[in-house]
């Protein structure tokens, strides 16, 4: 390692593991606008750091999830309890992003609530970064015993505003600029709608769809730039199978995944849908964990159950805990050779054991409703409440609207509030003042509509 007396946290990250530098820098670039994404990138940095330590000290962790890899380093006495706790804290912060969103991965078909500042809680991302810088410092001392820790300066993360980021993407041909702008737009497309609105207005829906399309176009531009086809002549591209084959072979994996996850289930029959499915497939084939889980669920819905199972297994081996939910859905497919409600429940139990609140929500809902699994409302409600307490947005909404009927009660109250302004119904039969009111409120007519 090139030891200097003064370093920024970015330089220290790159010195520890060069491959992690790209993820750490991109996290800082979009942290204000997309805190959740920053936390997922911090988790990837931890994966690189853990892998580096395992190779350095010859600890076998190949095909082991991050949770187990960290514990193995601790059991081998490579890291102390404090560093182990910090590594797990970043792992959980990255995992929690999926849970708080109530991800649609694994066929849940649900989207969750978002915080007002960008997508995710900014303060939690700031705290995660502080923890990660502490991990950098601990690992430096671990790898350079006897050396004094350099003076570390944390790079300032300004709020670079969406306009500045988008302008840079428009005026430059850089891969990072396109990715950052795509992330900003993706985050804006997930911004919360007015919480008091009962229905999403047409203009809000148009804005959301337009923003998603713009983000997808920027991600696609990033894939083309990263493929670097300018290096080849037309004849060379032809010999390599054509432009599209070359592009999918050479493009950046994350750019492919992010384009695919925005387009693979949209507008079937259009070119963007075809390219999205292919992009997601390529990213999954390369072992990108999130792509494996998402593409596995796509295969499940297409009835390709064996291939779906293989994808979910790869995703789990790489620490993608959302795949537990995907496996659960697979085991509930009655046409599947893997049909087994018992195994579906066990998959979700395994996910809960790995701090997966989405698994907690799904198991709670299935037990509460008694459709997919045998009904157990008491246990189901406890799981739903635990998922909601863990930040799972859909679990909170489910409790409010389906368990406690708050939505129905709110509609009823709004209707009752509007009744005095509707005027008398001249066609209605006459009511006695002491009779139950015909509006169904349960009150006497003189205390209700006749007041």
C-alpha positions in Angstrom: 0.0 0.0 0.0 1.2 3.5 -0.9 1.3 5.1 2.6 1.0 8.9 2.7 0.8 11.1 5.8 -2.3 12.8 4.6 -5.2 11.2 2.7 -8.8 11.8 1.8 -11.3 9.1 2.7 -11.7 8.4 -1.0 -8.0 7.9 -1.5 -7.8 5.7 1.6 -10.6 3.5 0.2 -8.8 3.2 -3.2 -5.5 2.4 -1.4 -7.2 -0.4 0.5 -9.2 -1.9 -2.4 -9.0 -0.1 -5.8 -12.1 -1.9 -7.0 -14.1 -0.3 -4.2 -13.2 3.3 -5.1 -15.7 3.5 -8.0 -18.6 2.5 -5.7 -17.6 4.8 -2.9 -17.1 7.8 -5.2 -20.5 7.3 -6.9 -22.2 6.9 -3.5 -20.8 10.3 -2.5 -21.8 11.9 -5.9 -25.5 11.1 -5.4 -25.8 10.8 -1.6 -27.9 14.0 -1.1 -30.4 13.1 -3.9 -30.4 9.4 -3.4 -29.3 8.4 0.1 -30.7 4.8 -0.3 -28.5 4.2 -3.3 -25.4 5.5 -1.4 -26.1 2.9 1.3 -26.3 0.1 -1.2 -22.9 1.2 -2.6 -21.4 1.4 0.9 -22.5 -2.2 1.3 -20.7 -3.2 -1.9 -17.6 -1.4 -0.6 -17.8 -3.6 2.5 -18.0 -6.7 0.3 -14.8 -5.7 -1.4 -13.0 -5.0 1.9 -14.1 -8.3 3.4 -13.0 -10.2 0.3 -9.6 -8.4 0.4 -9.1 -9.3 4.1 -10.0 -12.9 3.4 -7.4 -13.2 0.6 -4.8 -11.4 2.6 -5.1 -13.7 5.6 -6.1 -16.9 3.6 -9.6 -17.3 4.9 -11.8 -19.3 2.6 -15.1 -17.3 2.0 -15.8 -18.1 -1.7 -19.5 -18.4 -2.4 -20.3 -17.3 1.1 -22.9 -14.5 1.9 -21.5 -11.3 3.4 -23.1 -12.1 6.7 -21.2 -15.4 7.0 -18.0 -13.9 5.6 -17.8 -11.2 8.3 -18.5 -13.8 11.0 -15.8 -16.1 9.6 -13.2 -13.3 9.7 -14.2 -12.7 13.3 -14.1 -16.4 14.2 -10.6 -16.6 12.6 -9.6 -13.6 14.9 -8.7 -11.5 11.9 -11.0 -8.7 13.0 -12.1 -7.7 16.5 -15.6 -7.4 17.8 -15.7 -3.6 17.2 -14.8 -3.9 13.5 -17.2 -6.9 13.1 -20.0 -4.8 14.5 -19.2 -1.9 12.1 -19.1 -4.2 9.1 -22.4 -5.7 10.0 -23.9 -2.2 10.5 -23.1 -1.2 6.9 -24.4 -4.6 5.7 -27.7 -4.0 7.5 -27.9 -0.4 6.2 -27.6 -1.6 2.6 -30.1 -4.4 3.3 -32.6 -2.0 4.9 -32.9 0.0 1.6 -34.8 -2.8 0.0 -37.0 -3.3 3.1 -37.9 0.3 3.5 -39.0 0.5 -0.2 -41.2 -2.5 0.0 -39.5 -3.7 -3.1 -41.4 -5.2 -6.0 -38.6 -7.7 -6.4 -39.7 -11.3 -6.1 -43.1 -10.6 -7.4 -44.6 -8.7 -4.6 -45.9 -6.1 -7.0 -45.8 -3.4 -4.3 -44.0 -0.1 -3.9 -43.3 1.5 -0.6 -43.1 5.0 0.8 -40.1 7.3 0.5 -38.7 10.0 2.7 -39.1 13.6 1.7 -35.4 14.3 1.0 -34.6 12.4 -2.1 -35.1 8.7 -1.8 -34.2 7.5 1.7 -33.1 9.1 4.9 -30.1 11.4 4.4 -29.0 11.3 8.0 -28.8 7.5 8.0 -26.6 7.7 4.9 -24.4 10.3 6.5 -24.1 8.1 9.6 -23.3 5.1 7.5 -20.5 7.0 5.8 -18.9 8.0 9.2 -19.0 4.3 10.2 -17.4 3.3 6.9 -14.6 5.8 7.2 -13.9 4.3 10.7 -13.8 0.9 9.0 -11.2 2.2 6.5 -9.1 3.5 9.4 -9.3 0.2 11.3 -8.4 -1.8 8.2 -5.4 0.4 7.5 -4.1 -0.2 11.0 -4.8 -3.9 10.7 -2.9 -4.2 7.4 0.0 -1.9 8.5 0.8 -2.9 12.0 3.2 -0.5 13.7 2.3 2.3 11.2 0.7 5.5 12.3 -2.7 6.3 10.9 -2.4 9.1 8.3 -4.4 12.3 8.8 -7.7 11.5 7.1 -9.8 14.3 5.5 -13.4 13.4 4.5 -14.3 14.7 1.1 -17.0 17.3 1.3 -20.3 16.1 -0.2 -22.2 19.2 -1.4 -25.8 19.1 -2.6 -24.9 19.1 -6.3 -28.5 19.7 -7.2 -30.4 17.8 -9.9 -29.9 20.6 -12.4 -26.1 20.6 -12.1 -26.0 16.8 -12.4 -28.3 16.7 -15.4 -26.4 19.5 -17.1 -23.1 17.7 -16.7 -24.7 14.5 -18.2 -26.0 16.5 -21.2 -22.7 18.4 -21.8 -20.2 15.5 -21.3 -19.7 12.0 -22.7 -18.6 10.6 -19.4 -19.9 7.3 -18.1 -20.0 8.5 -14.5 -22.0 11.6 -15.5 -24.6 9.6 -17.3 -24.9 7.1 -14.4 -25.2 9.9 -11.8 -27.9 11.7 -13.7 -29.8 8.5 -14.3 -29.7 7.8 -10.5 -31.0 11.3 -9.8 -33.9 10.9 -12.2 -34.7 7.4 -10.9 -34.7 8.9 -7.4 -37.0 11.7 -8.4 -39.4 9.2 -10.0 -39.8 7.6 -6.7 -40.5 10.8 -4.8 -43.6 10.6 -2.6 -47.0 11.7 -3.8 -49.0 14.1 -1.6 -49.9 11.9 1.4 -53.4 13.4 1.6 -54.2 12.5 -2.0 -56.5 9.5 -2.4 -55.8 9.1 -6.1 -52.7 9.8 -8.1 -53.5 12.6 -10.6 -52.9 12.3 -14.3 -50.2 14.9 -14.2 -48.3 13.2 -11.4 -48.5 9.9 -13.3 -47.2 11.5 -16.5 -44.4 13.1 -14.6 -43.4 9.8 -13.0 -43.5 7.9 -16.3 -41.5 10.5 -18.1 -38.9 10.7 -15.4 -38.5 6.9 -15.5 -38.0 7.0 -19.3 -35.4 9.7 -19.0 -33.5 7.7 -16.4 -33.6 4.6 -18.5 -32.3 6.6 -21.5 -29.4 7.8 -19.5 -28.6 4.3 -18.2 -28.7 3.1 -21.8 -26.3 5.8 -22.8 -24.0 4.7 -20.0 -24.1 1.1 -21.3 -23.1 2.3 -24.8 -20.3 4.5 -23.5 -18.9 1.8 -21.2 -18.9 -0.7 -24.1 -16.5 1.5 -26.0 -17.4 0.3 -29.4 -15.5 3.3 -30.9 -12.4 1.2 -30.4 -13.5 -1.2 -33.2 -14.0 -0.8 -36.9 -17.3 -1.8 -38.5 -15.7 -5.0 -39.9 -14.5 -5.9 -36.4 -17.9 -5.3 -34.9 -19.5 -7.5 -37.7 -17.0 -10.3 -37.0 -17.8 -10.1 -33.3 -21.5 -10.7 -34.0 -22.8 -7.2 -34.6 -23.2 -4.0 -32.6 -25.8 -5.4 -30.1 -23.8 -8.5 -29.3 -20.7 -6.5 -28.7 -22.5 -4.0 -26.6 -24.0 -6.6 -24.3 -20.7 -8.3 -24.0 -18.6 -5.3 -23.1 -21.0 -2.9 -21.3 -20.8 -2.1 -17.6 -22.8 -4.6 -15.5 -24.4 -2.1 -13.2 -25.5 0.1 -16.1 -27.1 -2.9 -17.7 -28.9 -3.9 -14.5 -30.2 -0.4 -13.8 -31.5 0.0 -17.4 -33.0 -3.5 -17.3 -34.8 -3.1 -13.9 -36.6 0.1 -15.3 -37.7 -1.4 -18.6 -37.9 -5.2 -18.5 -41.6 -5.3 -17.4 -42.7 -2.2 -19.2 -44.5 -1.9 -22.6 -44.1 -5.5 -23.7 -43.5 -5.6 -27.5 -41.6 -2.4 -27.6 -37.8 -2.3 -28.3 -37.1 -0.9 -24.8 -38.8 -4.0 -23.3 -36.7 -6.4 -25.4 -33.5 -4.6 -24.6 -34.4 -4.4 -20.9 -35.0 -8.2 -20.6 -31.7 -8.8 -22.4 -29.8 -6.3 -20.2 -31.2 -7.9 -17.1 -30.3 -11.4 -18.3 -26.7 -10.4 -19.1 -26.3 -8.7 -15.7 -27.7 -11.8 -14.0 -25.5 -14.2 -16.0 -22.5 -12.2 -14.8 -23.7 -12.8 -11.2 -24.8 -9.3 -10.3 -26.8 -10.1 -7.2 -29.8 -7.8 -7.6 -30.1 -8.8 -11.2 -30.1 -12.5 -10.3 -33.0 -12.0 -7.9 -35.0 -9.9 -10.3 -34.3 -12.0 -13.4 -35.1 -15.2 -11.3 -38.5 -13.8 -10.6 -39.0 -12.9 -14.3 -38.2 -16.5 -15.2 -40.6 -17.7 -12.5 -43.5 -15.7 -14.0 -42.6 -17.1 -17.4 -42.9 -20.7 -16.0 -39.2 -21.4 -16.3 -39.0 -22.8 -12.8 -35.7 -24.7 -12.9 -33.9 -21.7 -14.3 -35.5 -19.4 -11.8 -34.4 -21.6 -8.9 -30.8 -21.5 -10.2 -30.9 -17.7 -10.4 -32.3 -17.4 -6.8 -29.5 -19.7 -5.5 -26.8 -17.6 -7.2 -28.4 -14.4 -5.7 -28.4 -15.9 -2.2 -24.8 -17.1 -2.5 -23.9 -13.5 -3.2 -25.8 -12.1 -0.3 -28.9 -10.9 -2.1 -31.4 -11.6 0.7 -34.4 -10.5 -1.4 -34.1 -13.8 -3.2 -35.6 -15.5 -0.1 -38.9 -13.9 -1.1 -38.4 -15.0 -4.7 -37.9 -18.6 -3.6 -41.0 -18.4 -1.4 -43.1 -17.3 -4.4 -41.5 -20.1 -6.5 -42.6 -22.7 -3.8 -46.1 -21.3 -4.0 -46.4 -21.9 -7.8 -48.8 -24.9 -8.0 -47.5 -25.6 -11.6 -43.9 -25.7 -10.3 -42.2 -29.0 -9.5 -41.0 -27.2 -6.4 -44.5 -26.4 -5.0 -44.4 -26.6 -1.2 -46.1 -24.1 1.1 -43.9 -25.5 3.9 -40.7 -24.7 2.0 -42.2 -21.3 1.1 -42.6 -20.5 4.8 -39.1 -21.8 5.6 -37.6 -19.6 3.0 -39.2 -16.5 4.6 -38.1 -17.7 8.0 -34.5 -17.9 6.7 -34.9 -14.4 5.3 -36.1 -13.1 8.6 -33.1 -14.7 10.3 -30.9 -12.6 7.9 -32.7 -9.3 8.9 -34.9 -9.3 5.8 -38.0 -7.2 6.8 -39.5 -7.9 3.4 -39.6 -11.6 4.2 -41.1 -10.6 7.6 -43.8 -8.6 5.8 -44.7 -11.4 3.3 -44.8 -14.1 6.0 -46.9 -11.8 8.2 -49.4 -11.0 5.5 -49.7 -14.6 4.3 -50.4 -15.8 7.8 -52.8 -13.0 8.5 -54.8 -13.6 5.4 -54.7 -17.4 5.5 -54.6 -17.8 1.7 -51.1 -18.9 0.8 -50.4 -20.4 4.2 -52.6 -21.7 7.1 -54.1 -18.7 8.9 -52.6 -17.5 12.1 -53.7 -13.9 12.6 -51.9 -13.4 15.9 -48.5 -14.5 14.6 -49.1 -12.7 11.3 -49.9 -9.4 13.0 -46.8 -9.6 15.1 -44.6 -10.1 12.0 -46.3 -7.3 10.2 -45.7 -5.0 13.2 -42.1 -6.0 13.4 -41.6 -5.4 9.6 -43.3 -1.9 10.0 -41.1 -1.1 13.0 -38.1 -2.1 10.8 -39.0 0.5 8.2 -40.9 -1.5 5.7 -43.3 1.0 4.1 -45.8 -1.5 2.6 -46.1 -3.3 6.0 -47.1 0.1 7.6 -49.6 0.7 4.9 -51.0 -2.8 5.1 -51.6 -2.5 8.9 -53.2 1.0 8.4 -55.5 0.1 5.6 -56.1 -3.6 5.8 -55.8 -4.5 9.5 -57.1 -1.4 11.2 -59.3 -0.2 8.3 -58.1 3.3 8.5 -58.7 4.0 4.9 -62.3 2.9 5.0 -62.9 4.8 8.2 -61.3 7.9 6.6 -63.6 7.7 3.6 -66.6 7.2 5.8 -65.6 10.3 7.9 -65.0 12.4 4.7 -68.5 11.4 3.5 -70.1 12.3 6.8 -68.3 15.6 6.8 -69.7 16.4 3.3 -73.3 15.5 4.1 -74.3 18.9 5.5 -73.3 20.6 2.3 -75.2 18.2 0.0 -78.6 19.7 0.8 -81.8 17.9 1.6 -82.9 14.9 -0.5 -86.5 15.8 -1.5 -87.1 12.3 -2.8 -86.1 10.6 0.4 -88.9 9.3 2.7 -89.7 11.3 5.7 -87.8 10.4 8.9 -88.8 10.7 12.5 -86.4 12.8 14.5 -85.8 9.9 16.9 -85.4 7.2 14.2 -82.0 5.9 13.2 -80.5 8.2 10.5 -80.8 6.6 7.0 -77.2 7.6 6.2 -76.1 4.6 8.3 -74.1 6.5 10.9 -76.0 4.7 13.7 -77.0 8.0 15.3 -80.6 9.3 15.6 -81.7 11.5 12.7 -82.0 14.6 14.9 -78.3 14.1 16.0 -77.1 13.5 12.5 -78.4 14.6 9.1 -81.4 16.3 10.7 -79.2 18.5 13.0 
